[in-house]
Amino acid sequence: MNNDQRVRSRNDDIPVTINFINESNWKALLLWCDYEGRRVLYASIGAGRSCSLFSFLTHPWLAVDSTSFYPMPLRVTTRKEPSNALDATSTDSPSVFTPIEQYISPQTPGLICVSIQLPVLSLAELCKRRVQTVYAPEHIRQLDLPHFLINSLLRPLAVPWDRLATNRS
């Protein structure tokens, strides 16, 4: 992807508090897209847990599964209109949430609640994730599976972030 087309934060002076609620049974990693379009690992949210953070309008966020790094759908839960209740993501990247003024409710000004959902995955992806979470790599090598499957299961995952939030510049 060309750096000019990457999802990135834009300057904005309207602060918001975003409450991310992990409604899935998977541990989620919360990533912020910085001003250069780099993904910054910001927080880890356990199943059924939540994380409130200070942000600004126009600052994109995404959540990924902590095991497989699959993107996890995000949904705004403070919207009044049912037809738009699921429209929490960018049209450019369906797993990226960018706060906008329409998500701020008069009842809770400056607060946006976003639920983290389970991703829709193929059976093959779910099976791969399950094997990787149940077996250590040395045990995967011993499974009675074709070599191409073992190689796929052992292939290292590329982390979906460029830096950690503690290294802010």
Buried (B, 14 or more C-beta within 10 A) or exposed (E): EEEEEBBBBEEEEEEBBBBBBBBBEBBBBBBBBBEEBBBBBBBEBEEEEBBEBEBBBBBBBBBBBBBBBBBBBBBBBBBEEEEEEEBBBBEEBEBBBBBBEEBBBEEEEEBBBBBBBBBEBEEEEBEBBEBBEEBEEEEBEEEEBEEEBBEEBEEEEEEBBBEEBEEEE
